[in-house]
Amino acid sequence: MQNTSLFIGYQQALLTGLSLPMEMIASANAIAGIKNKKHRKWNCWVVSATEGADSYIRFSNSIQVKAKHTLATAPLASSIFVPPVWGNPDRVIAHNQALIEWLKLRHRQGCQLIATGTGVCLLAHAGLLEQRVATTHWYYFDQFEKKYPQVNLQRQHFITQDANLICTGSINALVDLVLYLIEQSFGNKVSQIIEQHYSHEINRTYDKPWFAKGASRHPDEGILEAQQWMSKHYSQSFDLQSLSEMANMSKRNFTRRFKLAVGQSPFAYALSLKISAAKELLKETNLSHQDIADHLGYRDNAFFARQFKLKTDLTPGQYRTMVRGKLFDLTFETGK
């Protein structure tokens, strides 16, 4: 199936729950098209939960949008995005029983459902989250837990996944998720460009930025144990023999299973941990590049700079300038 996503619109929904991820995906399509004209395009369609092909969706900010499809005409899709609700989600649920039944049908057909904030309540009301992990907006935690006690609410996580059901607690968490999905669809180079333009504040310590049932994106507990140790000791030099012994495997078997589970070699994963830590230090501290290199376990600042540019297409100095400049602009514009 072609990569197609549907974005559901209904009254009281926050438009940014649709517009921001759609803009990110459109930009990724454009960048991927420049790099490879034969790339697999990611199609996005707005679907109105309101009956009638000519009806407009009135979002929470009174902006009206005319959708391409209704629930009856929506094409097959690999994923469906359910935006957050502004205000009481019970009112939206009461007026959108047809949408809830449609979501249940699409879930049975194997479609991935992605809900944000209080939009998660639609999935919970449909019974799709019973005995499954989920999250929602922090403001609604207590009400959600009381109303849906059968859901395994994860208060400490902004993003959760259980099979083909993904919940994000906020628009910012949705941005993290979409960036990850873009990387899976278009590759690291495209996702880096999108990150630089859309989400300078992202802090990705792991290759997948959320909690999935079983605490991992893969079921290999031996590899997971090694990953957890590596994430806590990223400043150390990793020794393949020590890691394989920790997992009670031979070096050859450990390397094979690590790549199968994580999608990259142990050394590539170790480097990604160091680069993620470097990004955070460049953004949040005034440490010199040499001090950051020392913190990461690199004695040679020049080697650190080469590794950083190899992974991000930016020098450490360029990255710091970019994120500091955007953070300053954000502070100035919001008046904080």
ChimeraX attribute file (.defattr): number of C-alpha atoms within 10 A of each C-alpha:
attribute: neighborCount
match mode: 1-to-1
recipient: residues
	/A:1	6
	/A:2	11
	/A:3	14
	/A:4	16
	/A:5	23
	/A:6	24
	/A:7	21
	/A:8	25
	/A:9	27
	/A:10	24
	/A:11	23
	/A:12	21
	/A:13	25
	/A:14	24
	/A:15	24
	/A:16	14
	/A:17	26
	/A:18	22
	/A:19	14
	/A:20	17
	/A:21	21
	/A:22	21
	/A:23	14
	/A:24	21
	/A:25	24
	/A:26	16
	/A:27	17
	/A:28	24
	/A:29	21
	/A:30	15
	/A:31	18
	/A:32	21
	/A:33	15
	/A:34	11
	/A:35	12
	/A:36	10
	/A:37	11
	/A:38	9
	/A:39	13
	/A:40	14
	/A:41	19
	/A:42	17
	/A:43	15
	/A:44	20
	/A:45	19
	/A:46	23
	/A:47	25
	/A:48	29
	/A:49	24
	/A:50	21
	/A:51	13
	/A:52	12
	/A:53	16
	/A:54	13
	/A:55	15
	/A:56	18
	/A:57	24
	/A:58	18
	/A:59	19
	/A:60	16
	/A:61	12
	/A:62	12
	/A:63	11
	/A:64	14
	/A:65	16
	/A:66	15
	/A:67	20
	/A:68	13
	/A:69	19
	/A:70	20
	/A:71	18
	/A:72	13
	/A:73	11
	/A:74	14
	/A:75	14
	/A:76	16
	/A:77	20
	/A:78	17
	/A:79	21
	/A:80	25
	/A:81	24
	/A:82	27
	/A:83	29
	/A:84	28
	/A:85	26
	/A:86	18
	/A:87	12
	/A:88	11
	/A:89	18
	/A:90	14
	/A:91	12
	/A:92	19
	/A:93	18
	/A:94	10
	/A:95	14
	/A:96	17
	/A:97	15
	/A:98	15
	/A:99	20
	/A:100	21
	/A:101	12
	/A:102	16
	/A:103	21
	/A:104	17
	/A:105	12
	/A:106	18
	/A:107	17
	/A:108	11
	/A:109	12
	/A:110	12
	/A:111	19
	/A:112	18
	/A:113	25
	/A:114	23
	/A:115	28
	/A:116	28
	/A:117	27
	/A:118	30
	/A:119	27
	/A:120	28
	/A:121	26
	/A:122	24
	/A:123	23
	/A:124	20
	/A:125	16
	/A:126	17
	/A:127	15
	/A:128	18
	/A:129	23
	/A:130	16
	/A:131	13
	/A:132	17
	/A:133	23
	/A:134	30
	/A:135	32
	/A:136	28
	/A:137	20
	/A:138	16
	/A:139	11
	/A:140	16
	/A:141	17
	/A:142	12
	/A:143	10
	/A:144	20
	/A:145	16
	/A:146	10
	/A:147	13
	/A:148	17
	/A:149	13
	/A:150	15
	/A:151	20
	/A:152	15
	/A:153	21
	/A:154	16
	/A:155	16
	/A:156	9
	/A:157	19
	/A:158	26
	/A:159	26
	/A:160	26
	/A:161	23
	/A:162	17
	/A:163	12
	/A:164	12
	/A:165	23
	/A:166	24
	/A:167	33
	/A:168	30
	/A:169	28
	/A:170	22
	/A:171	21
	/A:172	17
	/A:173	20
	/A:174	24
	/A:175	20
	/A:176	24
	/A:177	23
	/A:178	18
	/A:179	26
	/A:180	19
	/A:181	15
	/A:182	21
	/A:183	17
	/A:184	11
	/A:185	19
	/A:186	20
	/A:187	14
	/A:188	16
	/A:189	15
	/A:190	20
	/A:191	25
	/A:192	19
	/A:193	16
	/A:194	20
	/A:195	18
	/A:196	16
	/A:197	13
	/A:198	16
	/A:199	18
	/A:200	18
	/A:201	17
	/A:202	18
	/A:203	14
	/A:204	18
	/A:205	16
	/A:206	14
	/A:207	15
	/A:208	15
	/A:209	19
	/A:210	22
	/A:211	22
	/A:212	20
	/A:213	16
	/A:214	12
	/A:215	13
	/A:216	17
	/A:217	17
	/A:218	14
	/A:219	12
	/A:220	14
	/A:221	14
	/A:222	16
	/A:223	26
	/A:224	19
	/A:225	13
	/A:226	19
	/A:227	20
	/A:228	12
	/A:229	13
	/A:230	19
	/A:231	16
	/A:232	10
	/A:233	15
	/A:234	21
	/A:235	19
	/A:236	14
	/A:237	13
	/A:238	15
	/A:239	10
	/A:240	16
	/A:241	13
	/A:242	12
	/A:243	22
	/A:244	20
	/A:245	13
	/A:246	15
	/A:247	16
	/A:248	13
	/A:249	16
	/A:250	14
	/A:251	16
	/A:252	12
	/A:253	11
	/A:254	24
	/A:255	19
	/A:256	14
	/A:257	18
	/A:258	22
	/A:259	15
	/A:260	14
	/A:261	17
	/A:262	19
	/A:263	12
	/A:264	16
	/A:265	17
	/A:266	24
	/A:267	14
	/A:268	12
	/A:269	21
	/A:270	20
	/A:271	19
	/A:272	21
	/A:273	22
	/A:274	25
	/A:275	23
	/A:276	17
	/A:277	21
	/A:278	20
	/A:279	23
	/A:280	16
	/A:281	18
	/A:282	20
	/A:283	20
	/A:284	12
	/A:285	10
	/A:286	11
	/A:287	13
	/A:288	13
	/A:289	18
	/A:290	16
	/A:291	15
	/A:292	21
	/A:293	21
	/A:294	15
	/A:295	18
	/A:296	21
	/A:297	15
	/A:298	18
	/A:299	13
	/A:300	11
	/A:301	16
	/A:302	13
	/A:303	11
	/A:304	24
	/A:305	17
	/A:306	14
	/A:307	18
	/A:308	22
	/A:309	15
	/A:310	11
	/A:311	15
	/A:312	18
	/A:313	15
	/A:314	16
	/A:315	17
	/A:316	22
	/A:317	12
	/A:318	12
	/A:319	20
	/A:320	20
	/A:321	14
	/A:322	16
	/A:323	19
	/A:324	17
	/A:325	12
	/A:326	17
	/A:327	15
	/A:328	10
	/A:329	12
	/A:330	12
	/A:331	10
	/A:332	10
	/A:333	9
	/A:334	7
	/A:335	7
	/A:336	6
